[in-house]
Amino acid sequence: MKNHFEWFDIPAQYVLDLDQLEQRYLSKSKELHPDFHRGGVSVEHEVSQDLAAQLNQAYQTLKDPFRRADYLIQLRAGPTPSQVRDVPQEFLEQVLDWRMEIAAVKNNPSAAQKLEEELQSKREQLLAEVGEILDSGGSLETARRKLNLVKYLNNLIQDLLTE
């Protein structure tokens, strides 16, 4: 079975050309789409459906920076989220502060937007650090630890946007 990067014939790395990824996805989608195999044997149609589903999963994973980093760590046999569970105390304290701030900005759209920008900025900073670690052959444990912090930020952003 192909890994997600092999589907698009691109190197297994964090930094990707997302336009190139999309173009290759669209091209492969046309090749594999089940509608182009309707007249054929039903086995061909089923195989086409399975391959198209795998292609879609690969694309959805690689186009999302968090999922792409997680996948790279898995692909390189790095630790799972549950294997690296320690979170710095100061980060946990900051998470609590952000949670209180989310509650406080519930009815203030401009303050909520400012907080969202702060959380998104921190998220992007951590993802950039994870990408640098992954693309430079750094410690998969360190990459996982930072990616776990991104998950906290993802949850905070989701909570903020659904309040």
C-alpha positions in Angstrom: 0.0 0.0 0.0 1.3 3.5 -0.9 2.0 6.0 1.7 0.2 9.4 1.3 3.2 11.1 -0.3 3.7 8.3 -2.8 0.2 8.9 -4.1 1.3 12.3 -5.4 4.9 11.4 -6.2 6.2 14.1 -3.7 8.9 13.8 -1.1 7.9 12.8 2.4 8.5 16.1 4.1 6.5 18.7 6.1 7.0 21.7 3.8 5.0 21.1 0.6 4.0 23.1 -2.4 0.2 23.0 -1.7 -0.6 24.2 -5.3 1.4 21.3 -6.7 -0.3 18.9 -4.3 -3.8 20.1 -5.4 -2.9 19.8 -9.1 -1.6 16.2 -8.6 -4.7 15.4 -6.6 -7.0 16.7 -9.3 -5.1 14.8 -12.0 -5.1 11.5 -10.1 -8.8 12.0 -9.1 -9.7 12.1 -12.8 -7.7 8.9 -13.4 -9.2 7.0 -10.5 -12.8 8.3 -10.3 -15.3 5.5 -10.3 -17.5 7.2 -12.8 -14.9 6.5 -15.5 -15.1 2.8 -14.7 -18.9 2.4 -14.9 -18.9 0.4 -18.1 -16.3 -2.0 -16.9 -16.5 -5.0 -14.7 -18.0 -4.4 -11.3 -14.6 -5.4 -9.7 -12.9 -2.6 -11.6 -15.5 -0.2 -10.3 -15.0 -1.4 -6.7 -11.3 -1.2 -7.0 -11.6 2.3 -8.5 -13.8 3.4 -5.6 -11.3 2.0 -3.0 -8.4 3.7 -4.7 -10.3 7.0 -5.0 -11.1 6.8 -1.3 -7.4 6.2 -0.4 -6.4 9.1 -2.7 -8.9 11.4 -0.9 -7.7 10.4 2.5 -4.1 11.0 1.5 -5.0 14.5 0.1 -7.1 15.5 3.2 -4.2 14.5 5.4 -1.4 16.2 3.5 -3.2 19.5 2.9 -3.7 20.0 6.6 -0.5 21.0 8.4 -1.4 19.4 11.7 -2.5 16.1 10.1 0.5 16.1 7.8 2.9 16.5 10.8 1.1 13.8 12.7 1.3 11.5 9.6 5.0 12.1 9.1 5.7 11.2 12.7 3.7 8.0 12.3 5.4 7.2 9.0 8.8 7.6 10.6 7.8 5.3 13.5 7.8 8.1 16.0 5.9 8.2 19.3 2.2 8.4 19.5 0.4 11.3 21.3 -0.2 9.0 24.3 3.5 8.1 24.5 4.6 11.7 24.9 2.1 13.2 27.4 4.2 15.6 29.4 3.2 19.2 28.9 5.2 22.1 30.3 3.5 23.6 33.4 3.7 27.1 32.1 1.9 26.1 28.9 -0.9 24.5 30.9 -1.2 27.7 32.9 -1.4 29.7 29.7 -4.2 27.3 28.4 -6.2 28.0 31.6 -5.7 31.7 31.1 -6.9 31.4 27.5 -9.9 29.3 28.6 -10.9 32.1 31.0 -10.4 34.7 28.3 -12.6 32.7 25.9 -15.4 32.8 28.5 -14.8 36.5 28.9 -15.0 37.4 25.2 -18.1 35.5 24.6 -20.2 38.6 23.8 -17.4 40.7 22.4 -16.7 39.9 18.7 -13.7 42.2 18.4 -12.0 40.8 21.5 -12.9 37.3 20.3 -11.3 38.0 17.0 -8.1 39.4 18.7 -7.9 36.2 20.8 -8.4 34.0 17.8 -5.6 35.8 16.0 -3.3 35.3 19.1 -4.2 31.6 19.2 -3.7 31.1 15.5 -0.4 32.9 15.6 0.9 30.6 18.4 -0.5 27.6 16.5 1.3 28.6 13.3 4.6 29.2 15.3 4.5 25.8 16.8 3.6 24.1 13.5 6.6 25.9 11.9 8.8 24.5 14.7 7.4 21.0 14.2 8.0 21.3 10.4 11.6 22.4 10.9 12.2 19.5 13.3 10.7 17.0 10.9 12.4 18.3 7.7 15.8 18.6 9.4 15.8 15.1 10.7 15.4 16.2 14.3 13.9 14.4 17.3 10.5 12.8 16.6 9.8 12.9 20.3 10.3 16.7 20.3 8.2 17.1 17.2 5.4 15.0 18.9 5.7 17.0 22.1 5.2 20.3 20.2 2.4 18.8 18.0 0.6 17.8 21.2 0.7 21.5 22.2 -0.8 22.4 18.8 -3.7 20.1 19.6 -4.4 22.1 22.8 -4.5 25.2 20.6 -6.7 23.6 18.0 -9.2 22.8 20.8 -9.1 26.3 22.2 -9.7 27.8 18.7 -12.6 25.4 18.2 -14.0 26.3 21.6 -13.6 30.0 20.8 -15.4 29.7 17.4 -18.3 27.7 18.8 -19.0 29.9 21.8 
